[in-house]
Amino acid sequence: MELHSTTPSLDHSTTPSPLPKPRRSRWRRRVAVYGSTYLAFFLIMSFGGCADRLLLHPSNDPIAVEGATRLEVPAGGGTVEVWTMRTSACRGREPQAYVLQFIGNADRAENAVVRAAGQWDAHPVEVWAVNYPAFGGSTGPVSMKGSAAASLAAYDALKPRTGDRPIFLSGISLGTAAALHVASQRPVAGLVLHNPPPLRQLILGRFGWWNLWLLATPVACGVPSELDSLGNATRVTAPAVFILAGADEIVSPKYQHKVVDAYAGEKRLVDLAGAHHNDMPEGKEEQDVKAAIDWLWGRTVAAGASAP
């Protein structure tokens, strides 16, 4: 009697194996979920003002500033608050030049006007420091694009007062992006740029890896073209002083140098070897900064005064 096995045949030519559908289906579902999540996150953060909220940190507490004058500049249906101060070299005389100062992302014009007046103290200048929308007494919602517009509005309010006297721009951190934007749109005598970040490149390259670029990409895309420091730097030819913090933990030196390398005008560098992002130059480094400002002054104001 023949025995017939009931074991299924393993001959693939006669009984084809099923395709691994469950594994492929799981992989496709994961791709779809991750893709949908990324797209939703991108849209929410982009249209929800992600860059504005993460990069700008306004405050409104009152800050007393001795020797400064408060002005209001009309801009976009609101007002931009400006604080002005003259240097001691300007005592008893009219200013020979003006310095328009732009603040960092958590700074205030009330503090910046005092610092700038100290840096320029050897020269008879009047400093104007700008509070972005929602900072200090400036109206309007917090906004990167609004900050760029407010910076330009401050320049346009200052220009009629200067006559033929030169205007210098000065900025620290985010303020350097505002300064480069204004310099690319209006005539300026020179710039002082402290720890300049190329914002989009910095956000993607420095802060993208730890969140798989899910957060960094929409934040970078939220930086308006007006604050594209690399693009603006290629269009500015006025002489500039770059103050670079060598131990900057936020805008690392290699990113600062991207802006330096892109800058089209004559430039002088002041390296603060051990300085961190928020460190102000002191001692010899402060004297180096003032010497660089003397150079900038000589390239513009002094040269103009000696011309026939």
C-alpha positions as CSV (number, residue, x, y, z in Angstrom):
1,M,0.0,0.0,0.0
2,E,1.4,3.4,-1.0
3,L,1.5,6.1,1.7
4,H,0.8,9.7,0.5
5,S,2.3,12.4,2.5
6,T,0.1,15.3,3.6
7,T,3.0,17.7,4.0
8,P,2.7,20.6,1.6
9,S,5.1,20.6,-1.3
10,L,8.2,22.9,-1.1
11,D,8.5,23.0,-4.9
12,H,8.3,26.7,-5.8
13,S,7.7,25.9,-9.4
14,T,4.4,24.4,-8.5
15,T,3.4,26.3,-5.4
16,P,4.5,30.0,-5.5
17,S,5.4,31.6,-2.1
18,P,3.4,34.6,-1.1
19,L,5.0,38.0,-1.4
20,P,6.0,39.7,1.8
21,K,3.1,42.1,1.7
22,P,2.8,42.8,5.4
23,R,6.4,44.1,5.5
24,R,6.0,46.3,2.4
25,S,2.7,47.6,3.7
26,R,4.2,48.5,7.0
27,W,7.1,50.3,5.3
28,R,4.7,52.2,3.1
29,R,2.5,53.2,6.0
30,R,5.6,54.5,7.9
31,V,6.7,56.5,4.9
32,A,3.2,58.0,4.5
33,V,2.9,58.7,8.2
34,Y,6.3,60.4,8.5
35,G,5.8,62.3,5.2
36,S,2.3,63.5,6.3
37,T,3.7,64.5,9.7
38,Y,6.6,66.4,8.2
39,L,4.3,68.2,5.8
40,A,1.8,69.1,8.5
41,F,4.5,70.3,10.8
42,F,6.1,72.3,8.0
43,L,2.9,74.0,7.1
44,I,1.8,74.7,10.7
45,M,5.2,76.1,11.7
46,S,5.7,78.1,8.5
47,F,2.3,79.7,8.4
48,G,2.1,80.0,12.2
49,G,5.1,82.4,12.4
50,C,7.6,79.8,13.7
51,A,10.7,81.9,12.9
52,D,9.1,84.9,14.6
53,R,8.4,83.1,17.8
54,L,11.6,81.2,18.0
55,L,14.1,83.9,16.9
56,L,12.6,87.0,18.5
57,H,12.3,87.5,22.2
58,P,10.7,90.9,22.9
59,S,10.3,92.6,26.3
60,N,8.4,95.7,27.3
61,D,9.6,96.4,30.9
62,P,10.5,100.1,31.3
63,I,14.3,100.8,31.2
64,A,15.6,104.1,32.4
65,V,18.2,105.7,30.2
66,E,20.0,108.7,31.5
67,G,21.0,111.2,28.8
68,A,18.9,109.6,26.1
69,T,16.0,110.9,24.1
70,R,13.0,108.9,23.0
71,L,11.5,109.3,19.6
72,E,8.6,107.6,17.7
73,V,8.9,106.9,14.0
74,P,5.8,106.1,11.9
75,A,6.0,102.7,10.2
76,G,3.3,100.5,8.6
77,G,0.4,102.0,10.5
78,G,2.2,101.8,13.8
79,T,5.2,103.4,15.5
80,V,8.8,102.4,15.9
81,E,10.5,103.5,19.1
82,V,14.0,105.0,18.7
83,W,16.4,106.1,21.5
84,T,19.0,108.7,20.7
85,M,22.1,109.8,22.5
86,R,25.1,112.0,21.6
87,T,28.7,111.1,22.5
88,S,30.7,113.2,24.8
89,A,32.8,114.3,21.8
90,C,29.6,115.9,20.5
91,R,29.2,118.1,23.6
92,G,28.7,121.7,22.7
93,R,28.6,121.0,19.0
94,E,26.5,119.5,16.3
95,P,27.2,115.9,15.3
96,Q,29.5,115.3,12.3
97,A,27.9,111.9,11.7
98,Y,25.1,109.6,12.8
99,V,25.1,105.9,13.9
100,L,22.0,103.8,13.4
101,Q,22.2,100.9,15.9
102,F,20.2,97.6,15.5
103,I,19.7,95.3,18.4
104,G,20.0,91.5,18.9
105,N,17.0,89.2,19.2
106,A,16.5,89.7,23.0
107,D,18.1,93.1,23.4
108,R,16.6,96.6,23.8
109,A,17.4,99.9,22.2
110,E,17.6,101.5,25.6
111,N,20.7,99.4,26.4
112,A,22.1,99.4,22.9
113,V,22.2,103.2,22.6
114,V,24.4,103.5,25.7
115,R,26.8,100.8,24.4
116,A,27.1,102.3,21.0
117,A,27.7,105.8,22.4
118,G,30.5,104.3,24.4
119,Q,32.1,102.6,21.4
120,W,31.9,105.8,19.3
121,D,32.8,108.2,22.2
122,A,35.9,109.6,20.5
123,H,33.9,110.9,17.6
124,P,31.1,113.6,17.5
125,V,28.2,111.5,16.6
126,E,24.5,111.0,17.5
127,V,23.4,107.4,18.0
128,W,19.9,106.2,17.1
129,A,19.0,102.8,18.5
130,V,15.9,101.0,17.2
131,N,13.4,98.8,19.0
132,Y,11.8,96.3,16.6
133,P,8.0,95.8,16.6
134,A,6.8,94.5,20.0
135,F,10.1,95.5,21.6
136,G,10.0,98.3,24.2
137,G,7.5,100.9,23.1
138,S,7.3,99.9,19.4
139,T,3.9,98.8,18.3
140,G,2.8,95.9,16.2
141,P,3.2,92.1,16.4
142,V,6.6,90.5,16.8
143,S,7.8,89.8,13.3
144,M,11.1,89.1,11.4
145,K,9.7,90.8,8.3
146,G,8.4,93.7,10.5
147,S,11.8,94.1,12.1
148,A,13.3,94.5,8.6
149,A,10.7,97.1,7.7
150,A,11.1,99.0,11.0
151,S,14.9,99.2,10.5
152,L,14.4,100.7,7.0
153,A,11.7,103.1,8.5
154,A,14.2,104.3,11.1
155,Y,16.8,105.1,8.4
156,D,14.2,107.0,6.4
157,A,13.2,109.0,9.4
158,L,16.9,109.8,10.3
159,K,18.1,110.7,6.7
160,P,16.2,114.1,6.5
161,R,17.9,115.3,9.7
162,T,21.5,114.5,8.5
163,G,21.8,116.7,5.5
164,D,25.0,115.7,3.8
165,R,26.5,114.2,7.0
166,P,27.2,110.5,6.8
167,I,25.2,107.7,8.4
168,F,26.9,104.6,9.8
169,L,25.1,101.4,10.6
170,S,25.9,99.2,13.6
171,G,24.4,95.9,14.7
172,I,25.0,92.9,16.9
173,S,23.9,89.3,16.1
174,L,20.4,89.6,14.5
175,G,21.0,93.3,14.3
176,T,23.7,92.7,11.7
177,A,21.1,91.2,9.4
178,A,19.0,94.3,9.8
179,A,22.0,96.5,9.1
180,L,23.0,94.6,6.0
181,H,19.4,94.8,4.7
182,V,19.3,98.6,5.2
183,A,22.8,99.0,3.7
184,S,21.7,97.1,0.6
185,Q,18.8,99.5,0.1
186,R,20.1,102.9,1.2
187,P,23.5,104.8,1.0
188,V,25.6,104.4,4.1
189,A,29.1,105.5,5.1
190,G,30.2,102.3,6.8
191,L,29.1,99.4,9.1
192,V,30.1,97.8,12.4
193,L,28.9,94.2,12.5
194,H,29.3,92.2,15.7
195,N,28.9,88.4,15.5
196,P,27.0,88.4,12.2
197,P,24.9,85.2,11.5
198,P,23.8,84.0,8.1
199,L,20.4,83.1,9.6
200,R,19.1,80.5,7.2
201,Q,22.4,78.6,6.8
202,L,23.1,78.8,10.6
203,I,19.7,77.4,11.5
204,L,20.0,74.5,9.1
205,G,23.7,73.7,9.6
206,R,24.1,74.3,13.3
207,F,20.7,73.4,14.7
208,G,19.1,71.0,12.2
209,W,20.7,67.7,13.0
210,W,19.2,67.1,16.5
211,N,15.6,67.5,15.2
212,L,16.2,65.8,11.9
213,W,15.5,69.2,10.3
214,L,11.8,68.9,11.2
215,L,12.0,72.1,13.2
216,A,15.1,73.7,11.5
217,T,13.7,73.6,8.0
218,P,10.4,75.6,8.6
219,V,12.3,78.0,10.9
220,A,14.9,78.7,8.2
221,C,12.2,79.1,5.5
222,G,10.5,81.6,7.8
223,V,13.5,84.0,7.7
224,P,12.4,86.7,5.2
225,S,14.6,87.4,2.2
226,E,15.2,90.9,3.5
227,L,17.3,89.4,6.3
228,D,19.4,87.2,4.0
229,S,22.8,88.3,5.2
230,L,24.8,86.4,2.6
231,G,22.8,87.8,-0.3
232,N,22.8,91.4,1.1
233,A,26.5,91.3,1.9
234,T,27.4,90.8,-1.7
235,R,25.6,94.0,-2.6
236,V,27.1,96.3,0.0
237,T,30.4,98.1,-0.8
238,A,30.8,100.5,2.1
239,P,33.8,99.8,4.4
240,A,32.9,97.6,7.4
241,V,34.3,96.6,10.7
242,F,33.6,93.0,11.7
243,I,33.8,92.1,15.4
244,L,34.1,88.3,15.7
245,A,33.7,86.3,18.9
246,G,36.1,83.3,18.7
247,A,34.3,81.2,21.3
248,D,30.7,82.0,20.2
249,E,28.5,79.1,21.2
250,I,25.5,80.4,19.1
251,V,27.0,81.8,15.9
252,S,30.2,79.8,15.6
253,P,33.1,81.5,13.9
254,K,32.8,79.5,10.7
255,Y,29.3,80.9,10.2
256,Q,30.4,84.4,11.0
257,H,33.2,84.1,8.4
258,K,30.6,83.2,5.8
259,V,29.2,86.7,6.1
260,V,32.7,88.2,6.1
261,D,33.7,86.3,3.0
262,A,30.5,87.3,1.2
263,Y,30.9,91.0,2.0
264,A,31.8,93.0,-1.1
265,G,33.2,96.1,0.6
266,E,36.6,96.9,2.2
267,K,36.7,95.3,5.7
268,R,38.7,95.2,8.9
269,L,38.4,92.3,11.4
270,V,38.6,92.5,15.1
271,D,39.0,89.0,16.6
272,L,37.8,88.5,20.2
273,A,39.5,85.1,20.7
274,G,37.9,83.9,23.9
275,A,34.7,85.8,23.7
276,H,31.2,84.2,23.8
277,H,28.2,85.4,21.9
278,N,27.0,87.9,24.5
279,D,30.4,89.0,25.7
280,M,31.2,92.7,25.2
281,P,34.8,93.6,24.4
282,E,36.8,94.8,27.4
283,G,40.3,96.1,28.1
284,K,42.6,95.7,25.1
285,E,39.8,94.2,22.9
286,E,37.7,97.3,23.6
287,Q,40.6,99.4,22.5
288,D,40.9,97.3,19.3
289,V,37.3,97.9,18.5
290,K,37.7,101.6,19.0
291,A,40.8,101.6,16.8
292,A,38.8,99.9,14.1
293,I,36.1,102.5,14.4
294,D,38.8,105.2,14.1
295,W,39.8,103.5,10.8
296,L,36.2,103.5,9.6
297,W,35.9,107.2,10.5
298,G,39.1,107.9,8.7
299,R,37.9,106.1,5.6
300,T,34.8,108.3,5.4
301,V,34.3,111.4,7.6
302,A,37.9,112.4,7.9
303,A,38.6,111.7,4.2
304,G,35.6,113.8,3.2
305,A,36.6,116.7,5.4
306,S,40.1,116.8,3.9
307,A,38.9,116.7,0.3
308,P,39.1,120.0,-1.6
